[in-house]
Amino acid sequence: MTAAQQDFRQDFLQACRDAIGIAHFLTADADTAGYLTDQRGRYTGRALAVLRPGSTEEVATVVKLCARHLVPIVPQGGNTGLVLGSVPDTSGKAVVLSLTRLNRIRAVDPVNNTMTVEAGCILQNIQQAAAAQQRLFPLSLAAEGSCTIGGNLSTNAGGTAVLRYGNTRELCLGLEVVTAEGEIMSSLRGLRKDNTGYDLRDLFIGAEGTLGIITAAVVKLFPQPKAQVTALAALRTPDHALRLLSLAQAQCGAALTGFELMSDFCMQLVAKHFPPHRAPFDRLHPQYVLLELSDSESEVHASEMFEAVIGLALEQELIDDAVIASSIAQSKALWQLRELISMAQAHEGKNIKHDISVPISRIGEFIRVTDVLVQQASPGCRMVTFGHLGDGNLHYNVSPPPGIKDTDFILEQPAINRAVHDSVDKFGGSISAEHGLGALKREEILRYKSPVELRLMRAIKQALDPHALMNPGKVL
Amino acid sequence: MTAAQQDFRQDFLQACRDAIGIAHFLTADADTAGYLTDQRGRYTGRALAVLRPGSTEEVATVVKLCARHLVPIVPQGGNTGLVLGSVPDTSGKAVVLSLTRLNRIRAVDPVNNTMTVEAGCILQNIQQAAAAQQRLFPLSLAAEGSCTIGGNLSTNAGGTAVLRYGNTRELCLGLEVVTAEGEIMSSLRGLRKDNTGYDLRDLFIGAEGTLGIITAAVVKLFPQPKAQVTALAALRTPDHALRLLSLAQAQCGAALTGFELMSDFCMQLVAKHFPPHRAPFDRLHPQYVLLELSDSESEVHASEMFEAVIGLALEQELIDDAVIASSIAQSKALWQLRELISMAQAHEGKNIKHDISVPISRIGEFIRVTDVLVQQASPGCRMVTFGHLGDGNLHYNVSPPPGIKDTDFILEQPAINRAVHDSVDKFGGSISAEHGLGALKREEILRYKSPVELRLMRAIKQALDPHALMNPGKVL
């Protein structure tokens, strides 16, 4: 770097510091560390500085400075992503732009069923602000205590209520975005219908910060259900689970808000690592389905609906056994079985995760075919198959055979990933259902995305971020 | 035009004829007339030819020919649009590319709740194919007997079931598109979750054919409700209607699938022009709301829910009277009151239509304020206010004062439009809620869309259609 270049960089850093205040301009290792390593601790990057602007205007000022000095920007929310989308690379050339200080709830409109929130709002705080107005913000996922809505929007997060309420994309009506040029696009409209041009909103949603920086959003709220009731069904195969899904949807319509598949091995791992948690049946069953009903009438009505569905399912021999939770505590205990799977799997040793989706109708066949392919790739490995069956989204994870060292098992990862992702592709599925591409799957997607789609994506990137400064090395 | 240019054009036309067959290459006035005039008969354009390809490959071939010869393309579905989006201008330089021969339903997957349809499928045929599998395709609008799904997608059509099921955008999972370069983008994935890059799907949806040509789509299906029950409530003001909406949503949740506001003057026009249709109450009321419940249980259950809501609404003095339809015939009769308004208004003389939306919570105030503004712009005119209140979408139409000639009244259109649209803008609304921009509102939107949004839209247009051949003069 020449002296002139060094001066130019110092000018840039000085201008950033002036723009956002020295307290929010971080360069000391102790201050920046948490922003440079991903949540699972697999990767640590470097940065010129970590910038924590306190308003949309400050974000715009910083982005303009970056554009002028050609400094790459890595936007970051709660940094809870799983695909290395929110940490910088190791070049040290980029700044991390943390949105966490933009954490105001700007407005709640219970009649319009909308809330205007800044990007750095923690998801759980949004849920609670909605509940305080007798409204539901349905987005719900494991990281909700620390992830931010800006990150949820940028990755189009999924979670456990997609079956009824859709992905984050479906929960957003309007956005405020700072473009790659540092302009502020204020489209914070709380409208259910607006057909006045291209859908810029959905282009920024799911773009993982590579086209611009989401600084605020208008999100949808819903009436709070009067009751939520949970049941656990024991059954033989994923195909039986599919037939149960069709039955439950026909009987319950939109009241069916959760439908999660868990294999027996998942439940065994939970029972082993988190006693006394276990599936509440006399004997083992090959598969389990967790169902949730959200009812606008009453708990009694929800339970009656469940009893009718379970009765029909037993009669049609779709399921072999079932329990309906009769209290909130019981409901929570059933959900915990589902939520403990990831941790139980971690306790069991290294594991290889896949966040995949296929058409719901093909899930049974997909599992049968792919289980064989994975065994060929890694003989003796154990499948930890669970997930949002109602959305066609499986966490199709692989644990090593007993007694194999993690370091040996991890060598098999490329072959296992290839087997799973090639199979997903053959079934018309997606290799990233809800986590995004980030840096982790950026190369992998080139194998599966058509040249036309890649060309269009690159054309859009070039049009909206011509200097390629927005979250470089992610997605594309 | 030089001789060389004429030859070039003749080569182009010959190549198109060869590509799609002479029977589908239309140039005679008698053959092309229906493709050149808009549905309401307000505008007639000209075209080099009307091309009716029979497959996606033929569409791609034609688009490649157009790209090579720099011939503009006007894609057309059922040509039922209301904003001059699907007819060519009068230059005669473009070809009309009709998608109506691409009318196959390629696949129905009732377990995945999806259907793969070609762009030229008539909406009603899709509804029927879904019903044949005990599934619901919920998109429903006045033109459903002749509009095509390709047009619905290109305009992101709304209709009467948006409250529960969303706009066309929300009903689509995957697209097949012929790009402006004539490539085929095959993204016909029937996935509920897929986070592998930019949302190209939603960019083409609602782009009114200006970025590429939608040739097929995977659409979402839903379980068929077991019962649909309709009620009509009589009440005092739009604000009372809003409070009724909140009550009904809290009580019925997703079962509330329709919520339509109609002013007394609307009902008077229907009663005058279509006797014996009239609101079924002893006396006149200032406003009426049509409510629809779709129930996954039974008609009895739906009626009980309605009785509970109506009882509470009477108790809270939100409504003054109500009837619940006790048969399908009665339900239909209530819906007819709503559907006859447009025709009744047409019988009453020339009228000026506005397809606007505002945040639902602001509808009452919007109507009060804007009614005054419109009276100032056109003293004595009569408001025909009705629409999808549950979506914040009003057809806020204006009929002339009695005795005024149509030709005189139409002179006031610019002043009336300006008053209404400026007011919509002040209320954070949209000047085109469900009809799109087409050629009709292309200039108008420049007044209301921010420079940043317009710049981004133009950048995307330039990136995806660099020669500006796709539906020129529409949207942008």
Interface residues (C-beta under 8 A of the other chain):
Chain A: D109 P110 V111 N112 N113 T114 Q134 T155 N156 G158 V162 R164 G166 N167 R169 E170 T179 E183 I184 M185 S186 S187 R189 G190 L191 R192 K193 D194 N195 T196 G197 Y198 D199 L200 D202 L203 I205 G206 A207 L211 F222 P223 Q224 P225 L242 L245 S246 Q249 A250 Q251 C252 G253 A254 A255 S294 D295 S296 E297 M305 S357 V358 P359 I360 S361 R362 H388 D391 G392 N393 G428 G429 S430 I431 S432 A433 E434 H435 G436 L437 K441 I445 Y448 K449 S450 V452 E453 R455 L456 M457 A459 I460 K461 Q462 A463 L464 V475 L476
Chain B: D109 P110 V111 N112 N113 T114 Q134 T155 N156 G158 V162 R164 G166 N167 R169 E170 T179 E183 I184 M185 S186 S187 R189 G190 L191 R192 K193 D194 N195 T196 G197 Y198 D199 L200 D202 L203 I205 G206 A207 L211 F222 P223 Q224 P225 L242 L245 S246 Q249 A250 Q251 C252 G253 A254 A255 S294 D295 S296 E297 M305 S357 V358 P359 I360 S361 R362 H388 D391 G392 N393 G428 G429 S430 I431 S432 A433 E434 H435 G436 L437 K441 I445 Y448 K449 S450 V452 E453 R455 L456 M457 A459 I460 K461 Q462 A463 L464 V475 L476
